Amino acid sequence: MLLMQHHIKPVRNFEFTDHHRYSPNDLSEIQRVSETSAIEDVITTEKDYYRDPKLISETLNPLVLATRFRITSGEEALLERLFRLFK
């Protein structure tokens, strides 16, 4: 996990299924755990944050991990296929 690689130890890790939309109950539980554990920061991924940024910001005001990808091989083949697809 990226956080542990940078010596950031989570107090609690909430895991949801892929494409999960946070419910107010989910966010309340995260908020409750952060308050009772004296957690300074809640961290979420950019992907999860943008599912409902207003609700998440109002409830948690989290730090958001941005995700980027880099093509390390096959860029030319990928671009060729994309050009064909969108031609």
C-alpha positions as CSV (number, residue, x, y, z in Angstrom):
1,M,0.0,0.0,0.0
2,L,1.3,3.4,-0.9
3,L,0.8,4.9,2.5
4,M,2.8,2.2,4.3
5,Q,5.6,2.6,1.7
6,H,5.9,6.2,3.0
7,H,5.7,5.2,6.7
8,I,2.1,6.4,7.1
9,K,0.3,3.9,9.3
10,P,-3.4,3.9,8.9
11,V,-5.5,3.8,12.1
12,R,-8.2,2.1,10.2
13,N,-8.6,1.2,6.6
14,F,-12.1,1.3,5.2
15,E,-12.5,-0.9,2.2
16,F,-15.5,-0.8,-0.2
17,T,-16.3,-2.6,-3.4
18,D,-15.1,-1.0,-6.7
19,H,-17.4,1.8,-7.8
20,H,-19.0,2.1,-4.4
21,R,-20.9,5.3,-3.8
22,Y,-20.4,6.5,-0.2
23,S,-23.6,6.7,1.7
24,P,-24.1,9.3,4.5
25,N,-23.9,6.3,6.9
26,D,-20.5,5.3,5.5
27,L,-19.2,8.8,5.9
28,S,-20.6,9.1,9.4
29,E,-18.8,5.9,10.4
30,I,-15.5,7.2,9.0
31,Q,-16.0,10.5,10.8
32,R,-16.9,8.8,14.1
33,V,-13.8,6.6,13.9
34,S,-11.6,9.6,13.1
35,E,-13.0,11.6,16.0
36,T,-12.8,8.8,18.6
37,S,-9.2,7.9,17.5
38,A,-8.0,11.5,17.4
39,I,-7.0,11.1,13.7
40,E,-5.6,14.2,12.2
41,D,-6.3,13.4,8.5
42,V,-8.6,11.2,6.5
43,I,-7.2,10.1,3.2
44,T,-9.1,9.0,0.2
45,T,-8.3,8.3,-3.5
46,E,-9.2,10.8,-6.1
47,K,-11.4,8.2,-7.8
48,D,-13.5,7.8,-4.7
49,Y,-13.5,11.4,-3.8
50,Y,-15.0,12.5,-7.1
51,R,-18.0,10.2,-6.8
52,D,-19.6,12.8,-4.5
53,P,-17.1,15.5,-3.7
54,K,-19.6,17.9,-2.0
55,L,-20.9,15.3,0.4
56,I,-17.4,13.9,1.2
57,S,-15.9,17.4,1.7
58,E,-18.8,18.5,4.0
59,T,-18.5,15.4,6.1
60,L,-14.7,14.6,6.2
61,N,-12.7,17.3,4.4
62,P,-10.2,14.5,3.4
63,L,-6.7,14.6,1.9
64,V,-7.1,13.3,-1.7
65,L,-4.5,11.1,-3.3
66,A,-4.2,12.0,-7.0
67,T,-3.6,9.1,-9.3
68,R,-1.6,9.3,-12.6
69,F,-0.5,6.6,-15.0
70,R,2.4,6.5,-17.3
71,I,2.8,4.3,-20.3
72,T,6.1,2.5,-20.0
73,S,5.9,0.4,-23.2
74,G,3.6,0.0,-26.2
75,E,2.7,3.7,-26.4
76,E,2.8,3.7,-30.2
77,A,0.5,0.7,-30.5
78,L,-1.9,2.3,-28.0
79,L,-2.0,5.6,-29.9
80,E,-2.5,3.8,-33.2
81,R,-5.5,1.9,-31.8
82,L,-7.0,5.1,-30.3
83,F,-6.6,7.0,-33.6
84,R,-8.4,4.2,-35.4
85,L,-11.1,4.0,-32.8
86,F,-11.8,7.7,-32.8
87,K,-11.2,8.4,-36.5
